[in-house]
């Protein structure tokens, strides 16, 4: 008996089975949950490193390579890779499948924390466990201007744009990379310091103690409440 003959002979059962499978497929398509990304724990730790506006070559030698060496010393790490750019770097630490990634994250964070005092001042890092919806940013914005300084752009991004983006429902994490940190240059005369019995450390301590922003209290006026702030931050 040919296939066509068999289908013709048992056409009613075949139609019933096809109808049942069609209904089941439609029900599954409507009712089964569908996720854009599977809930998978990948054996990879990503570390974002920020060192201000340090040149890429210096960033590679002074920051990325020492942190890579610290990452390779973490127990269980099987591979370390990195990407370095001006003032920032991304380091990826891979572990075997099935590893306890919570423990791995703590180990990587501890290794980097021990290495941090040996790195250039101002270096910061953020270790993140890789997950489908958290490891890569979906949107990146670059602020460019021919009239505003990189330091002012960074201040704008940190104090105005970042809070607005963080307040949007569904956004898990917002970060700021690049730009420059505002600095004030102080010229010191060594002879004058010596005559007063002071050192450079005393000057640095005095500057840090006066470069502050502090709340003094609150003022009430009718139905309004004002916060009094003493702003002694250096601007020039």
GITAWO-V339947 format. One record per residue. N is the residue number from 1. OMEGA is omega in whole degrees, -180 to 180 (999 if undefined). Layout:
((N,OMEGA) (N,OMEGA))
This chain:
((1,179) (2,179) (3,179) (4,178) (5,-180) (6,179) (7,179) (8,-178) (9,-178) (10,-175) (11,-179) (12,176) (13,180) (14,178) (15,178) (16,179) (17,179) (18,179) (19,179) (20,179) (21,178) (22,178) (23,179) (24,179) (25,178) (26,179) (27,-180) (28,-179) (29,-178) (30,-169) (31,-176) (32,178) (33,180) (34,179) (35,178) (36,178) (37,177) (38,179) (39,-177) (40,177) (41,-178) (42,-179) (43,-179) (44,175) (45,178) (46,180) (47,175) (48,-177) (49,-180) (50,179) (51,177) (52,-177) (53,-179) (54,178) (55,-174) (56,-179) (57,178) (58,177) (59,-179) (60,-175) (61,-172) (62,-174) (63,-172) (64,-177) (65,175) (66,179) (67,175) (68,178) (69,177) (70,180) (71,179) (72,-180) (73,180) (74,180) (75,177) (76,-179) (77,-177) (78,-179) (79,178) (80,177) (81,-176) (82,173) (83,-176) (84,174) (85,-178) (86,176) (87,-178) (88,178) (89,174) (90,-179) (91,-180) (92,180) (93,-178) (94,178) (95,178) (96,176) (97,-179) (98,180) (99,174) (100,-172) (101,175) (102,177) (103,179) (104,179) (105,179) (106,180) (107,179) (108,-180) (109,179) (110,180) (111,180) (112,178) (113,178) (114,-178) (115,-173) (116,-180) (117,-180) (118,-178) (119,178) (120,-178) (121,180) (122,179) (123,180) (124,178) (125,179) (126,-179) (127,-176) (128,174) (129,-176) (130,173) (131,-174) (132,-175) (133,-177) (134,-171) (135,-177) (136,176) (137,179) (138,-178) (139,175) (140,179) (141,177) (142,178) (143,-179) (144,179) (145,175) (146,-176) (147,-178) (148,-178) (149,176) (150,178) (151,179) (152,177) (153,178) (154,177) (155,178) (156,-179) (157,-176) (158,-170) (159,-179) (160,-176) (161,-178) (162,178) (163,179) (164,179) (165,-180) (166,-179) (167,180) (168,-180) (169,178) (170,179) (171,-175) (172,-172) (173,178) (174,179) (175,179) (176,179) (177,176) (178,-177) (179,180) (180,176) (181,-180) (182,-179) (183,175) (184,-180) (185,-179) (186,178) (187,-176) (188,176) (189,-177) (190,-179) (191,179) (192,177) (193,-178) (194,-180) (195,178) (196,180) (197,-179) (198,178) (199,177) (200,179) (201,178) (202,178) (203,180) (204,179) (205,180) (206,179) (207,-180) (208,-179) (209,-179) (210,-180) (211,-173) (212,171) (213,-174) (214,176) (215,-179) (216,-178) (217,-178) (218,178) (219,179) (220,178) (221,-175) (222,-179) (223,-177) (224,179) (225,-178) (226,177) (227,179) (228,-176) (229,174) (230,-177) (231,178) (232,-179) (233,-180) (234,177) (235,180) (236,999))
